[in-house]
Amino acid sequence: MGLKPCPFCGGKAELDSIHNYRDLRSGRLESGISVCCTECDVEILICRSDVPSIEIEQVEQMWNRRTP
């Protein structure tokens, strides 16, 4: 599939399938799948602890469906 350009600035989008972040509730280091723009830093992040069955392709589809 491939990522569409950023719907806000037209910049290149990049996928990170091992995006690490600190959970604000527990303080634990968690991981997720994210797509972000390399130009304006807009991002979509799906946390694996919230959606354990999420697949990379689903996050790509979410990014590509966003309305400018």
C-alpha positions as CSV (number, residue, x, y, z in Angstrom):
1,M,0.0,0.0,0.0
2,G,1.9,3.2,0.5
3,L,1.3,6.3,2.5
4,K,-0.3,9.4,1.0
5,P,1.4,12.7,1.6
6,C,0.4,14.7,4.7
7,P,-3.1,16.1,4.3
8,F,-2.1,19.4,6.0
9,C,1.2,20.4,4.3
10,G,1.8,17.8,1.6
11,G,5.0,16.5,3.3
12,K,6.3,13.0,3.2
13,A,4.8,10.5,5.7
14,E,6.8,7.9,7.6
15,L,5.6,4.8,9.4
16,D,7.1,3.7,12.7
17,S,5.9,0.3,13.7
18,I,7.7,0.3,17.1
19,H,6.9,3.8,18.3
20,N,7.8,3.9,22.0
21,Y,6.0,6.3,24.5
22,R,5.5,6.6,28.2
23,D,2.0,5.8,29.4
24,L,0.8,8.8,31.5
25,R,-1.4,6.7,33.7
26,S,1.0,3.9,34.6
27,G,4.4,5.4,33.8
28,R,5.4,2.3,31.9
29,L,7.1,2.3,28.5
30,E,4.6,1.2,25.9
31,S,4.7,0.8,22.1
32,G,2.4,1.6,19.3
33,I,2.2,2.1,15.5
34,S,2.5,5.6,14.2
35,V,2.5,7.6,11.0
36,C,3.9,11.1,11.1
37,C,4.7,13.9,8.6
38,T,8.4,14.7,8.3
39,E,7.6,18.3,7.6
40,C,5.0,19.5,10.1
41,D,5.2,16.7,12.6
42,V,1.4,15.9,12.6
43,E,1.0,12.3,13.7
44,I,-1.4,9.5,14.2
45,L,-0.5,7.0,16.9
46,I,-2.4,3.8,17.8
47,C,-1.3,2.3,21.2
48,R,-0.9,-1.4,21.3
49,S,-2.1,-1.5,24.9
50,D,-5.4,0.1,23.8
51,V,-5.8,-1.9,20.6
52,P,-3.8,-5.1,20.9
53,S,-5.0,-6.5,17.6
54,I,-4.0,-3.4,15.5
55,E,-2.1,-4.2,12.3
56,I,0.3,-1.9,10.4
57,E,-2.0,-1.9,7.4
58,Q,-4.9,-0.6,9.5
59,V,-2.9,2.4,10.7
60,E,-1.7,3.1,7.1
61,Q,-5.4,3.0,6.0
62,M,-6.3,5.4,8.8
63,W,-3.7,7.9,7.7
64,N,-4.6,7.6,4.0
65,R,-8.3,8.2,4.8
66,R,-7.8,11.5,6.7
67,T,-9.4,14.6,5.2
68,P,-7.3,17.6,4.4
